[in-house]
Amino acid sequence: MIRITLVSALLACAIVAPAFAASSAAGSAASCVGVMASSHTTSPDNNNNKVVLQARDDAASFVASDGRIRGAQLESALRYLREKNADARRASDMQLAQAILAL
């Protein structure tokens, strides 16, 4: 259940935050990060959360290169998120990568 909360918060960051103005997006991202941080630290099984958290470097490269650099850990995290949550299937790779960076 906690893993579902983590994924839902991640998707909220990826999908909702870009729809706001810059100042509102910063506030939304901060809220999402707080929810996600508390979720992953209290989870009894952090293995699935690690897949996402370990993809941060690859997500940073992906975002910085405007999607041209795609690392294996990012691909694994994107696949995991989309398998576990229907909202992630509708989000773009860039939106999910940005949300991973917000963790």
MOPAC internal coordinates of N, CA, C and O (Angstrom, degrees):
PM7 1SCF
backbone

  N    0.0000 0     0.00 0     0.00 0    0    0    0
  C    1.4371 1     0.00 0     0.00 0    1    0    0
  C    1.5259 1   110.96 1     0.00 0    2    1    0
  O    1.2310 1   120.72 1   140.82 1    3    2    1
  N    1.3305 1   116.24 1   -39.18 1    3    2    1
  C    1.4591 1   119.82 1   179.75 1    5    3    2
  C    1.5317 1   110.00 1   -66.84 1    6    5    3
  O    1.2310 1   120.49 1   144.89 1    7    6    5
  N    1.3325 1   116.67 1   -35.11 1    7    6    5
  C    1.4658 1   119.49 1   177.74 1    9    7    6
  C    1.5218 1   110.95 1   -63.53 1   10    9    7
  O    1.2310 1   120.03 1   142.60 1   11   10    9
  N    1.3160 1   117.54 1   -37.40 1   11   10    9
  C    1.4608 1   120.84 1   178.41 1   13   11   10
  C    1.5196 1   109.91 1   -64.98 1   14   13   11
  O    1.2310 1   120.33 1   141.38 1   15   14   13
  N    1.3291 1   116.97 1   -38.62 1   15   14   13
  C    1.4622 1   121.11 1   177.15 1   17   15   14
  C    1.5179 1   110.15 1   -62.65 1   18   17   15
  O    1.2310 1   119.93 1   137.47 1   19   18   17
  N    1.3162 1   117.73 1   -42.53 1   19   18   17
  C    1.4560 1   122.25 1   178.85 1   21   19   18
  C    1.5179 1   110.67 1   -60.33 1   22   21   19
  O    1.2310 1   120.27 1   132.87 1   23   22   21
  N    1.3095 1   117.09 1   -47.13 1   23   22   21
  C    1.4656 1   121.28 1  -179.53 1   25   23   22
  C    1.5275 1   110.44 1   -65.88 1   26   25   23
  O    1.2310 1   120.21 1   138.88 1   27   26   25
  N    1.3264 1   117.21 1   -41.12 1   27   26   25
  C    1.4683 1   120.28 1   178.89 1   29   27   26
  C    1.5179 1   111.32 1   -62.33 1   30   29   27
  O    1.2310 1   120.38 1   138.46 1   31   30   29
  N    1.3210 1   116.88 1   -41.54 1   31   30   29
  C    1.4596 1   120.33 1   178.63 1   33   31   30
  C    1.5222 1   110.49 1   -66.62 1   34   33   31
  O    1.2310 1   120.28 1   140.71 1   35   34   33
  N    1.3112 1   117.07 1   -39.29 1   35   34   33
  C    1.4523 1   121.30 1   177.22 1   37   35   34
  C    1.5194 1   110.57 1   -60.40 1   38   37   35
  O    1.2310 1   120.75 1   135.72 1   39   38   37
  N    1.3057 1   116.17 1   -44.28 1   39   38   37
  C    1.4584 1   119.79 1   179.89 1   41   39   38
  C    1.5215 1   112.28 1   -68.55 1   42   41   39
  O    1.2310 1   120.38 1   145.62 1   43   42   41
  N    1.3035 1   116.87 1   -34.38 1   43   42   41
  C    1.4595 1   119.40 1   176.64 1   45   43   42
  C    1.5171 1   109.75 1   -61.17 1   46   45   43
  O    1.2310 1   120.60 1   139.47 1   47   46   45
  N    1.3116 1   116.46 1   -40.53 1   47   46   45
  C    1.4704 1   120.15 1   177.15 1   49   47   46
  C    1.5210 1   110.70 1   -65.14 1   50   49   47
  O    1.2310 1   120.55 1   138.40 1   51   50   49
  N    1.3132 1   116.56 1   -41.60 1   51   50   49
  C    1.4676 1   120.34 1  -174.28 1   53   51   50
  C    1.5160 1   112.76 1   -73.58 1   54   53   51
  O    1.2310 1   120.17 1   144.83 1   55   54   53
  N    1.3117 1   117.27 1   -35.17 1   55   54   53
  C    1.4510 1   119.95 1  -172.28 1   57   55   54
  C    1.5277 1   112.61 1   -98.66 1   58   57   55
  O    1.2310 1   120.01 1   138.17 1   59   58   57
  N    1.3151 1   117.58 1   -41.83 1   59   58   57
  C    1.4567 1   120.74 1  -173.73 1   61   59   58
  C    1.5141 1   112.66 1   -82.62 1   62   61   59
  O    1.2310 1   119.51 1   135.43 1   63   62   61
  N    1.3102 1   118.54 1   -44.57 1   63   62   61
  C    1.4650 1   121.55 1  -173.61 1   65   63   62
  C    1.5299 1   113.68 1   -56.39 1   66   65   63
  O    1.2310 1   118.29 1   137.00 1   67   66   65
  N    1.3502 1   120.87 1   -43.00 1   67   66   65
  C    1.4665 1   119.11 1  -179.65 1   69   67   66
  C    1.5255 1   113.66 1   -64.15 1   70   69   67
  O    1.2310 1   119.48 1   162.42 1   71   70   69
  N    1.3182 1   118.60 1   -17.58 1   71   70   69
  C    1.4578 1   120.91 1  -178.10 1   73   71   70
  C    1.5253 1   112.51 1   -78.91 1   74   73   71
  O    1.2310 1   119.78 1   166.35 1   75   74   73
  N    1.3179 1   118.02 1   -13.65 1   75   74   73
  C    1.4533 1   122.10 1  -178.56 1   77   75   74
  C    1.5177 1   111.05 1   -95.02 1   78   77   75
  O    1.2310 1   121.10 1   -12.77 1   79   78   77
  N    1.3332 1   115.50 1   167.23 1   79   78   77
  C    1.4684 1   120.82 1   172.12 1   81   79   78
  C    1.5197 1   108.13 1   -65.47 1   82   81   79
  O    1.2310 1   120.34 1   -13.46 1   83   82   81
  N    1.3410 1   116.96 1   166.54 1   83   82   81
  C    1.4686 1   121.25 1  -174.83 1   85   83   82
  C    1.5262 1   112.20 1   -55.94 1   86   85   83
  O    1.2310 1   119.61 1   135.09 1   87   86   85
  N    1.3293 1   118.35 1   -44.91 1   87   86   85
  C    1.4604 1   119.67 1  -178.34 1   89   87   86
  C    1.5192 1   111.30 1   -67.77 1   90   89   87
  O    1.2310 1   120.15 1   141.05 1   91   90   89
  N    1.3054 1   117.32 1   -38.95 1   91   90   89
  C    1.4588 1   120.17 1   178.49 1   93   91   90
  C    1.5135 1   110.88 1   -68.90 1   94   93   91
  O    1.2310 1   120.05 1   142.64 1   95   94   93
  N    1.3202 1   117.50 1   -37.36 1   95   94   93
  C    1.4650 1   121.02 1   179.45 1   97   95   94
  C    1.5179 1   110.43 1   -63.54 1   98   97   95
  O    1.2310 1   120.26 1   141.02 1   99   98   97
  N    1.3227 1   117.11 1   -38.98 1   99   98   97
  C    1.4623 1   119.96 1   179.00 1  101   99   98
  C    1.5277 1   110.16 1   -62.72 1  102  101   99
  O    1.2310 1   120.56 1   137.91 1  103  102  101
  N    1.3264 1   116.54 1   -42.09 1  103  102  101
  C    1.4616 1   120.08 1   177.95 1  105  103  102
  C    1.5197 1   111.74 1   -65.65 1  106  105  103
  O    1.2310 1   120.17 1   139.22 1  107  106  105
  N    1.3299 1   117.27 1   -40.78 1  107  106  105
  C    1.4597 1   121.12 1   179.17 1  109  107  106
  C    1.5202 1   111.03 1   -65.51 1  110  109  107
  O    1.2310 1   120.58 1   137.81 1  111  110  109
  N    1.3196 1   116.51 1   -42.19 1  111  110  109
  C    1.4669 1   120.11 1   179.42 1  113  111  110
  C    1.5188 1   110.47 1   -63.70 1  114  113  111
  O    1.2310 1   120.30 1   139.25 1  115  114  113
  N    1.3283 1   117.03 1   -40.75 1  115  114  113
  C    1.4626 1   120.04 1   178.95 1  117  115  114
  C    1.5221 1   110.86 1   -62.27 1  118  117  115
  O    1.2310 1   120.35 1   139.54 1  119  118  117
  N    1.3292 1   116.93 1   -40.46 1  119  118  117
  C    1.4597 1   120.74 1   178.25 1  121  119  118
  C    1.5258 1   110.86 1   -64.14 1  122  121  119
  O    1.2310 1   120.69 1   136.27 1  123  122  121
  N    1.3242 1   116.28 1   -43.73 1  123  122  121
  C    1.4653 1   120.60 1  -179.93 1  125  123  122
  C    1.5158 1   111.19 1   -63.14 1  126  125  123
  O    1.2310 1   120.75 1   138.61 1  127  126  125
  N    1.3258 1   116.16 1   -41.39 1  127  126  125
  C    1.4640 1   120.14 1  -179.05 1  129  127  126
  C    1.5219 1   109.60 1   -62.18 1  130  129  127
  O    1.2310 1   120.25 1   137.73 1  131  130  129
  N    1.3309 1   117.13 1   -42.27 1  131  130  129
  C    1.4615 1   120.31 1   179.16 1  133  131  130
  C    1.5126 1   111.90 1   -61.16 1  134  133  131
  O    1.2310 1   119.98 1   134.92 1  135  134  133
  N    1.3147 1   117.65 1   -45.08 1  135  134  133
  C    1.4605 1   121.45 1   179.17 1  137  135  134
  C    1.5139 1   110.65 1   -63.18 1  138  137  135
  O    1.2310 1   120.40 1   135.76 1  139  138  137
  N    1.3322 1   116.84 1   -44.24 1  139  138  137
  C    1.4479 1   120.70 1  -177.00 1  141  139  138
  C    1.5152 1   111.54 1   -69.12 1  142  141  139
  O    1.2310 1   120.02 1   140.34 1  143  142  141
  N    1.3019 1   117.56 1   -39.66 1  143  142  141
  C    1.4596 1   120.55 1  -179.81 1  145  143  142
  C    1.5191 1   110.38 1   -62.86 1  146  145  143
  O    1.2310 1   120.06 1   136.53 1  147  146  145
  N    1.3269 1   117.49 1   -43.47 1  147  146  145
  C    1.4585 1   119.37 1   179.16 1  149  147  146
  C    1.5236 1   110.83 1   -67.94 1  150  149  147
  O    1.2310 1   119.84 1   146.70 1  151  150  149
  N    1.3104 1   117.91 1   -33.30 1  151  150  149
  C    1.4646 1   121.08 1   179.60 1  153  151  150
  C    1.5115 1   111.61 1   -66.98 1  154  153  151
  O    1.2310 1   120.34 1   134.29 1  155  154  153
  N    1.3378 1   116.96 1   -45.71 1  155  154  153
  C    1.4592 1   116.90 1  -174.20 1  157  155  154
  C    1.5105 1   112.52 1   -77.30 1  158  157  155
  O    1.2310 1   118.97 1   157.84 1  159  158  157
  N    1.3257 1   119.56 1   -22.16 1  159  158  157
  C    1.4535 1   119.46 1   178.83 1  161  159  158
  C    1.5199 1   111.98 1   -81.02 1  162  161  159
  O    1.2310 1   119.63 1   157.95 1  163  162  161
  N    1.3338 1   118.32 1   -22.05 1  163  162  161
  C    1.4521 1   120.44 1  -179.08 1  165  163  162
  C    1.5203 1   112.75 1   -97.74 1  166  165  163
  O    1.2310 1   120.05 1   175.87 1  167  166  165
  N    1.3022 1   117.51 1    -4.13 1  167  166  165
  C    1.4524 1   121.09 1  -177.95 1  169  167  166
  C    1.5212 1   111.00 1   -69.44 1  170  169  167
  O    1.2310 1   119.81 1   -49.14 1  171  170  169
  N    1.3404 1   117.97 1   130.86 1  171  170  169
  C    1.4595 1   119.78 1   178.03 1  173  171  170
  C    1.5253 1   112.61 1   -69.53 1  174  173  171
  O    1.2310 1   119.78 1   154.96 1  175  174  173
  N    1.3100 1   118.02 1   -25.04 1  175  174  173
  C    1.4586 1   122.11 1  -179.85 1  177  175  174
  C    1.5187 1   108.52 1  -123.56 1  178  177  175
  O    1.2310 1   120.66 1   -83.22 1  179  178  177
  N    1.3180 1   116.35 1    96.78 1  179  178  177
  C    1.4642 1   120.56 1  -175.77 1  181  179  178
  C    1.5225 1   113.60 1   -86.91 1  182  181  179
  O    1.2310 1   119.70 1  -177.42 1  183  182  181
  N    1.3355 1   118.18 1     2.58 1  183  182  181
  C    1.4647 1   119.45 1  -177.45 1  185  183  182
  C    1.5176 1   112.37 1   -58.90 1  186  185  183
  O    1.2310 1   119.82 1   136.23 1  187  186  185
  N    1.3235 1   117.95 1   -43.77 1  187  186  185
  C    1.4533 1   120.64 1  -179.78 1  189  187  186
  C    1.5180 1   111.58 1   -69.90 1  190  189  187
  O    1.2310 1   120.37 1   143.90 1  191  190  189
  N    1.3295 1   116.89 1   -36.10 1  191  190  189
  C    1.4475 1   120.43 1   177.27 1  193  191  190
  C    1.5286 1   110.54 1   -66.09 1  194  193  191
  O    1.2310 1   120.26 1   146.86 1  195  194  193
  N    1.3200 1   117.11 1   -33.14 1  195  194  193
  C    1.4613 1   121.19 1   179.87 1  197  195  194
  C    1.5229 1   111.47 1   -62.61 1  198  197  195
  O    1.2310 1   120.34 1   144.79 1  199  198  197
  N    1.3056 1   116.96 1   -35.21 1  199  198  197
  C    1.4688 1   120.53 1   178.62 1  201  199  198
  C    1.5215 1   109.50 1   -56.42 1  202  201  199
  O    1.2310 1   120.76 1   135.98 1  203  202  201
  N    1.3197 1   116.15 1   -44.02 1  203  202  201
  C    1.4548 1   121.19 1  -179.02 1  205  203  202
  C    1.5251 1   110.63 1   -74.55 1  206  205  203
  O    1.2310 1   120.41 1   132.91 1  207  206  205
  N    1.3169 1   116.82 1   -47.09 1  207  206  205
  C    1.4677 1   120.09 1  -177.18 1  209  207  206
  C    1.5271 1   112.60 1   -64.38 1  210  209  207
  O    1.2310 1   120.12 1   144.10 1  211  210  209
  N    1.3245 1   117.37 1   -35.90 1  211  210  209
  C    1.4565 1   120.41 1   180.00 1  213  211  210
  C    1.5252 1   112.59 1   -72.38 1  214  213  211
  O    1.2310 1   120.17 1   169.12 1  215  214  213
  N    1.3075 1   117.28 1   -10.88 1  215  214  213
  C    1.4650 1   121.15 1  -179.61 1  217  215  214
  C    1.5273 1   112.07 1   -87.82 1  218  217  215
  O    1.2310 1   119.42 1  -176.66 1  219  218  217
  N    1.3216 1   118.72 1     3.34 1  219  218  217
  C    1.4660 1   120.73 1  -175.05 1  221  219  218
  C    1.5260 1   112.54 1   -60.77 1  222  221  219
  O    1.2310 1   119.66 1   136.25 1  223  222  221
  N    1.3144 1   118.25 1   -43.75 1  223  222  221
  C    1.4767 1   119.74 1   179.95 1  225  223  222
  C    1.5234 1   111.04 1   -63.39 1  226  225  223
  O    1.2310 1   120.93 1   136.69 1  227  226  225
  N    1.3263 1   115.84 1   -43.31 1  227  226  225
  C    1.4660 1   119.30 1   177.93 1  229  227  226
  C    1.5268 1   110.69 1   -65.47 1  230  229  227
  O    1.2310 1   120.53 1   142.34 1  231  230  229
  N    1.3330 1   116.59 1   -37.66 1  231  230  229
  C    1.4640 1   120.05 1   178.26 1  233  231  230
  C    1.5252 1   110.33 1   -64.10 1  234  233  231
  O    1.2310 1   120.17 1   140.58 1  235  234  233
  N    1.3263 1   117.28 1   -39.42 1  235  234  233
  C    1.4671 1   120.98 1   178.47 1  237  235  234
  C    1.5283 1   110.72 1   -63.50 1  238  237  235
  O    1.2310 1   120.29 1   137.48 1  239  238  237
  N    1.3187 1   117.05 1   -42.52 1  239  238  237
  C    1.4694 1   120.88 1   177.92 1  241  239  238
  C    1.5210 1   110.97 1   -64.32 1  242  241  239
  O    1.2310 1   120.80 1   139.28 1  243  242  241
  N    1.3184 1   116.07 1   -40.72 1  243  242  241
  C    1.4593 1   121.73 1  -179.95 1  245  243  242
  C    1.5302 1   110.64 1   -62.39 1  246  245  243
  O    1.2310 1   120.72 1   131.59 1  247  246  245
  N    1.3247 1   116.23 1   -48.41 1  247  246  245
  C    1.4662 1   120.69 1  -179.20 1  249  247  246
  C    1.5259 1   110.69 1   -65.92 1  250  249  247
  O    1.2310 1   120.43 1   134.69 1  251  250  249
  N    1.3353 1   116.77 1   -45.31 1  251  250  249
  C    1.4648 1   120.60 1  -177.75 1  253  251  250
  C    1.5258 1   112.31 1   -64.34 1  254  253  251
  O    1.2310 1   120.27 1   148.70 1  255  254  253
  N    1.3259 1   117.09 1   -31.30 1  255  254  253
  C    1.4591 1   120.64 1  -178.85 1  257  255  254
  C    1.5304 1   112.17 1   -93.44 1  258  257  255
  O    1.2310 1   120.52 1  -170.11 1  259  258  257
  N    1.3127 1   116.62 1     9.89 1  259  258  257
  C    1.4606 1   122.81 1  -177.99 1  261  259  258
  C    1.5319 1   111.05 1    55.98 1  262  261  259
  O    1.2310 1   121.12 1  -139.67 1  263  262  261
  N    1.3225 1   115.46 1    40.33 1  263  262  261
  C    1.4551 1   121.33 1   174.23 1  265  263  262
  C    1.5158 1   116.22 1    88.97 1  266  265  263
  O    1.2310 1   119.83 1  -176.74 1  267  266  265
  N    1.3207 1   117.93 1     3.26 1  267  266  265
  C    1.4707 1   119.40 1  -177.80 1  269  267  266
  C    1.5250 1   112.95 1   -82.49 1  270  269  267
  O    1.2310 1   119.47 1   152.40 1  271  270  269
  N    1.3272 1   118.62 1   -27.60 1  271  270  269
  C    1.4673 1   121.94 1   179.84 1  273  271  270
  C    1.5228 1   108.60 1  -103.09 1  274  273  271
  O    1.2310 1   121.19 1   -62.52 1  275  274  273
  N    1.3277 1   115.33 1   117.48 1  275  274  273
  C    1.4681 1   120.99 1  -177.79 1  277  275  274
  C    1.5247 1   108.86 1  -122.98 1  278  277  275
  O    1.2310 1   120.88 1   -74.61 1  279  278  277
  N    1.3235 1   115.92 1   105.39 1  279  278  277
  C    1.4565 1   120.91 1  -179.85 1  281  279  278
  C    1.5214 1   112.57 1   -83.45 1  282  281  279
  O    1.2310 1   121.22 1   -19.75 1  283  282  281
  N    1.3225 1   115.27 1   160.25 1  283  282  281
  C    1.4666 1   121.68 1  -177.86 1  285  283  282
  C    1.5275 1   111.93 1   -64.52 1  286  285  283
  O    1.2310 1   120.16 1   141.70 1  287  286  285
  N    1.3235 1   117.29 1   -38.30 1  287  286  285
  C    1.4671 1   119.12 1  -179.43 1  289  287  286
  C    1.5281 1   111.01 1   -68.32 1  290  289  287
  O    1.2310 1   120.06 1   142.83 1  291  290  289
  N    1.3172 1   117.48 1   -37.17 1  291  290  289
  C    1.4615 1   120.10 1   176.28 1  293  291  290
  C    1.5244 1   109.96 1   -64.68 1  294  293  291
  O    1.2310 1   120.17 1   134.96 1  295  294  293
  N    1.3092 1   117.28 1   -45.04 1  295  294  293
  C    1.4685 1   120.71 1   179.04 1  297  295  294
  C    1.5241 1   110.53 1   -57.85 1  298  297  295
  O    1.2310 1   120.64 1   137.94 1  299  298  297
  N    1.3338 1   116.38 1   -42.06 1  299  298  297
  C    1.4590 1   120.82 1   179.49 1  301  299  298
  C    1.5300 1   110.90 1   -64.50 1  302  301  299
  O    1.2310 1   120.30 1   137.44 1  303  302  301
  N    1.3215 1   117.04 1   -42.56 1  303  302  301
  C    1.4672 1   120.96 1   179.77 1  305  303  302
  C    1.5284 1   111.09 1   -65.84 1  306  305  303
  O    1.2310 1   120.17 1   137.78 1  307  306  305
  N    1.3221 1   117.28 1   -42.22 1  307  306  305
  C    1.4625 1   120.67 1   178.84 1  309  307  306
  C    1.5204 1   110.74 1   -61.96 1  310  309  307
  O    1.2310 1   121.02 1   136.17 1  311  310  309
  N    1.3239 1   115.65 1   -43.83 1  311  310  309
  C    1.4662 1   120.86 1   178.84 1  313  311  310
  C    1.5276 1   110.00 1   -61.90 1  314  313  311
  O    1.2310 1   120.34 1   133.92 1  315  314  313
  N    1.3405 1   116.96 1   -46.08 1  315  314  313
  C    1.4660 1   121.70 1   179.90 1  317  315  314
  C    1.5294 1   110.71 1   -59.87 1  318  317  315
  O    1.2310 1   120.53 1   131.42 1  319  318  317
  N    1.3283 1   116.60 1   -48.58 1  319  318  317
  C    1.4644 1   120.14 1  -178.39 1  321  319  318
  C    1.5213 1   111.81 1   -60.94 1  322  321  319
  O    1.2310 1   120.80 1   138.50 1  323  322  321
  N    1.3046 1   116.08 1   -41.50 1  323  322  321
  C    1.4708 1   119.49 1  -178.45 1  325  323  322
  C    1.5258 1   112.57 1   -71.90 1  326  325  323
  O    1.2310 1   120.41 1   150.87 1  327  326  325
  N    1.3256 1   116.81 1   -29.13 1  327  326  325
  C    1.4646 1   119.86 1   175.82 1  329  327  326
  C    1.5190 1   111.47 1   -70.00 1  330  329  327
  O    1.2310 1   120.36 1   146.66 1  331  330  329
  N    1.3161 1   116.92 1   -33.34 1  331  330  329
  C    1.4621 1   121.63 1  -172.96 1  333  331  330
  C    1.5202 1   114.44 1   -93.76 1  334  333  331
  O    1.2310 1   119.42 1   162.96 1  335  334  333
  N    1.3324 1   118.72 1   -17.04 1  335  334  333
  C    1.4545 1   118.91 1  -173.05 1  337  335  334
  C    1.5218 1   110.95 1  -145.04 1  338  337  335
  O    1.2310 1   121.00 1   -53.35 1  339  338  337
  N    1.3184 1   115.69 1   126.65 1  339  338  337
  C    1.4666 1   120.86 1  -178.49 1  341  339  338
  C    1.5258 1   111.86 1   -64.27 1  342  341  339
  O    1.2310 1   119.78 1   144.88 1  343  342  341
  N    1.3336 1   118.03 1   -35.12 1  343  342  341
  C    1.4624 1   120.31 1   179.37 1  345  343  342
  C    1.5281 1   111.72 1   -62.94 1  346  345  343
  O    1.2310 1   120.28 1   147.43 1  347  346  345
  N    1.3284 1   117.08 1   -32.57 1  347  346  345
  C    1.4597 1   120.45 1   178.91 1  349  347  346
  C    1.5194 1   111.12 1   -66.97 1  350  349  347
  O    1.2310 1   120.32 1   151.38 1  351  350  349
  N    1.2948 1   116.99 1   -28.62 1  351  350  349
  C    1.4705 1   120.50 1   178.45 1  353  351  350
  C    1.5195 1   111.49 1   -66.09 1  354  353  351
  O    1.2310 1   120.68 1   153.33 1  355  354  353
  N    1.3374 1   116.30 1   -26.67 1  355  354  353
  C    1.4663 1   120.62 1   179.67 1  357  355  354
  C    1.5281 1   112.23 1   -89.37 1  358  357  355
  O    1.2310 1   119.83 1   162.23 1  359  358  357
  N    1.3137 1   117.94 1   -17.77 1  359  358  357
  C    1.4636 1   121.71 1  -178.97 1  361  359  358
  C    1.5243 1   110.25 1   -80.44 1  362  361  359
  O    1.2310 1   120.96 1   -31.58 1  363  362  361
  N    1.3194 1   115.77 1   148.42 1  363  362  361
  C    1.4692 1   119.86 1   177.38 1  365  363  362
  C    1.5284 1   109.49 1   -76.69 1  366  365  363
  O    1.2310 1   120.97 1   -17.28 1  367  366  365
  N    1.3194 1   115.75 1   162.72 1  367  366  365
  C    1.4610 1   120.63 1   175.67 1  369  367  366
  C    1.5213 1   110.24 1   -58.33 1  370  369  367
  O    1.2310 1   120.08 1   139.77 1  371  370  369
  N    1.3328 1   117.45 1   -40.23 1  371  370  369
  C    1.4625 1   121.43 1  -178.77 1  373  371  370
  C    1.5263 1   110.53 1   -64.51 1  374  373  371
  O    1.2310 1   120.09 1   137.05 1  375  374  373
  N    1.3223 1   117.43 1   -42.95 1  375  374  373
  C    1.4671 1   120.17 1   179.01 1  377  375  374
  C    1.5287 1   111.31 1   -61.76 1  378  377  375
  O    1.2310 1   120.39 1   136.45 1  379  378  377
  N    1.3184 1   116.87 1   -43.55 1  379  378  377
  C    1.4585 1   119.95 1   179.53 1  381  379  378
  C    1.5241 1   111.29 1   -68.17 1  382  381  379
  O    1.2310 1   119.73 1   140.69 1  383  382  381
  N    1.3191 1   118.13 1   -39.31 1  383  382  381
  C    1.4624 1   121.11 1   178.17 1  385  383  382
  C    1.5232 1   110.32 1   -62.82 1  386  385  383
  O    1.2310 1   120.15 1   137.51 1  387  386  385
  N    1.3204 1   117.31 1   -42.49 1  387  386  385
  C    1.4658 1   120.13 1   177.66 1  389  387  386
  C    1.5143 1   111.72 1   -64.00 1  390  389  387
  O    1.2310 1   120.44 1   142.91 1  391  390  389
  N    1.3152 1   116.77 1   -37.09 1  391  390  389
  C    1.4631 1   120.07 1   177.95 1  393  391  390
  C    1.5265 1   110.93 1   -67.92 1  394  393  391
  O    1.2310 1   120.32 1   141.96 1  395  394  393
  N    1.3181 1   116.99 1   -38.04 1  395  394  393
  C    1.4728 1   119.98 1   176.37 1  397  395  394
  C    1.5125 1   109.72 1   -61.32 1  398  397  395
  O    1.2310 1   120.02 1   139.65 1  399  398  397
  N    1.3167 1   117.56 1   -40.35 1  399  398  397
  C    1.4665 1   120.54 1   178.29 1  401  399  398
  C    1.5222 1   112.15 1   -64.72 1  402  401  399
  O    1.2310 1   120.35 1   152.97 1  403  402  401
  N    1.3114 1   116.94 1   -27.03 1  403  402  401
  C    1.4654 1   120.14 1   179.93 1  405  403  402
  C    1.5261 1   113.03 1   -74.22 1  406  405  403
  O    1.2310 1   119.92 1   169.92 1  407  406  405
  N    1.3225 1   117.76 1   -10.08 1  407  406  405
  C    1.4624 1   120.57 1   179.49 1  409  407  406
  C    1.5080 1   111.69 1   -66.93 1  410  409  407
  O    1.2310 1   120.10 1   180.00 1  411  410  409

